[in-house]
Amino acid sequence: MSTALVQNYARIDVAFERGEGAYLYADDGRRFLDFASGIGVTSLGHAHPRVTKALKDQADKVWHVSNLYNIDPQTRLAERLTAHSFADRVFFCNSGAEAVEASLKMARIHHSSTGAPERYRVVTVVNAFHGRTLATIAAGGQAKHLDGFGPRVDGFDQVALNDLDAAKAAVGPETAAILVEPVQGEGGIHIADKAFLAGLRALCDAAGILLIYDEIQCGMGRTGKLWAHEWPGVAPDIMAVAKALGNGFPIGAVLATEAAAETLVPGKHGTTFGGNPLAMSVANAVLDEMLADGFLAHAERMGALLRQRLEGLIGNKRVFSEVRGSGLMLGLQCTDSNLELMAELREQGLLSVVADGNVLRLLPPLIIGEAEIDEACAAVERACAAIES
Ligand SMILES: *Cc1c(COP(=O)(O)O)cnc(C)c1O
């Protein structure tokens, strides 16, 4: 492994030279079924023809002009995202952490511009993950991400997931917003239940504060609906989106109601690259696919099938004891070691990704079919047998 790189990743010693659909091909000739999707990013699979064409076509026209000017594909993407969500306005950036960061700034300035500058604090959930900037590690509140980085950014109060009474107690006169992932990804595939989200919505409405969702991982069809919060049917005021929106082209977005967004006026926030023509053209092509008839229903069906098949493999409790999640965002609760299972699955040709709490995440592309599910489950069966032997 090259020492020319900052050694901040524990990299697996494999290099992929090409991908096609749900498969990745390594430079040593091995083929892998990709059930990690670059951590929930390549939801349309690798080298998707429509997405690749959109990037190439835009590359021949114009790459970058800055947000000093109108950008037609940006306007179009914003209009489509608002047409297919609770939102009235969209702000584009380049990553998930930036989308959360912009969401937090939006919440703070909303209150400071509407006569309540004392409202700056945000209630977040234990075990959350919102990114790696100074503010987003404070929002996530996890010691392993905060330790060593000096005084933590002030203004975050944490409560346990699905503990509505704790959330009520945490909201005070200085609270600006509540931030939650409808389904926790890095935290180990934990679902915010409907009663919790509905309770948070009522709490926010009563206190005049904003509800922010982080759908960076669970959004964009991952759970079988375009947005994970469509399952409980509880809308936020602000939502951060990223990962699968660009299918691997860096992009982030903040979707917001007009009331939440209207105080973010010129000069208050911005980005050089955010919303650039390349990213916007790619994301429009991603939406073309995801909004096509039957796409999300297919993802939902494949999720149910994969889950049922994995549950059938639980048998011996030594390797994993539970399958949980939503759609194609699934977690295996490992009883032994999630790292060992991930490594063994890789030996069997299946890529996965670990999460907190000894969980192994399966985040296959949403385009998988029954043949890929068969192949993945056979790999899981072989890996479990190898670990148990
Ligand atoms: C990945 C992720 C982020 C951070 O996104 P980056 O693009 O890595 O900054 C934030 N929130 C959630 C839920 C994520 O899964």
The ligand as an SDF file (V2000), in Angstrom:
LIG
                    3D

 15 15  0  0  0  0  0  0  0  0999 V2000
  -22.0260    8.9950    4.1120 C   0  0  0  0  0  0  0  0  0  0  0  0
  -22.9020    9.7470    5.0400 C   0  0  0  0  0  0  0  0  0  0  0  0
  -22.6400   11.0820    5.3990 C   0  0  0  0  0  0  0  0  0  0  0  0
  -21.3870   11.8050    4.9590 C   0  0  0  0  0  0  0  0  0  0  0  0
  -21.2770   11.8940    3.5770 O   0  0  0  0  0  0  0  0  0  0  0  0
  -19.8540   12.3010    2.9240 P   0  0  0  0  0  0  0  0  0  0  0  0
  -20.1730   12.4020    1.4620 O   0  0  0  0  0  0  0  0  0  0  0  0
  -18.9080   11.1990    3.2570 O   0  0  0  0  0  0  0  0  0  0  0  0
  -19.4580   13.5800    3.5190 O   0  0  0  0  0  0  0  0  0  0  0  0
  -23.5270   11.7310    6.2200 C   0  0  0  0  0  0  0  0  0  0  0  0
  -24.6360   11.1200    6.6660 N   0  0  0  0  0  0  0  0  0  0  0  0
  -24.9240    9.8450    6.3590 C   0  0  0  0  0  0  0  0  0  0  0  0
  -26.1780    9.2330    6.8610 C   0  0  0  0  0  0  0  0  0  0  0  0
  -24.0570    9.1090    5.5420 C   0  0  0  0  0  0  0  0  0  0  0  0
  -24.3380    7.8250    5.2560 O   0  0  0  0  0  0  0  0  0  0  0  0
  1  2  1  0
  2  3  1  0
  2 14  2  0
  3  4  1  0
  3 10  2  0
  4  5  1  0
  5  6  1  0
  6  7  2  0
  6  8  1  0
  6  9  1  0
 10 11  1  0
 11 12  2  0
 12 13  1  0
 12 14  1  0
 14 15  1  0
M  END
$$$$
